[in-house]
């Protein structure tokens, strides 16, 4: 039988702080109260790993071959899992394998005789998932607000634009020549010019552009080849 102490933090700030040591102290106390040897604990430590990631796919766990009779101790439910579905699925898998999961404050939640603790774990799992949903909503709202004010959301910078500023304060700004370049593309297209001659003209006169980008921009405007403005 192996006793595992599972510790997890999801941010760099927590890694640098005292959270991991605090969790270890709690886990050692839980081991003692359950008449387990705290000195025999094998530590599984996750740094910068989200609680929403499936338990068996986490770096500290994925190569461990848990066996019947093993015990896993965690300092709190949210250190174990923040995804309600994966949380309950993992507990079910532990039961099938004969592995005990002891959560501080709830006891052995894999013990069917521990009805109260199992019930509390399910409630806590729901609240943990709810909190995760709220975080996602805040992130989505933040992205929308940044998009509305022209903020740069990452990824490829659109043709004819440039990034101004650093980090979360960065914004996209259209270069002065972009609008005139697109007007020239539309005009030359209406005159029957192909994408390559258009790209050559715009590159010399305004901004460097490929013929593929010319095709893409005209397509975005809903303009077909030779279509008048």
Secondary structure, DSSP 8 states (H G I E B T S, - for coil): --EEEEEEE-SHHHHHSSHHHHHHHHHHHHHHHTT--GGG-EEEEEES--TTS-GGGSTTTTT----TT-EEEES-HHHH-S-HHHHHHHHHHHHHHT-EEEETTTEETT-TT-HHHHHHHHHHHHHHHHHHHHHHHHHHHHHHHHHHTTB--SSS--TTEEEESSGGG-EEEE-HHHHHHHHHHHHHHHTT--HHHHHHHHHHHT----HHHHHHHHHHTT--TT---
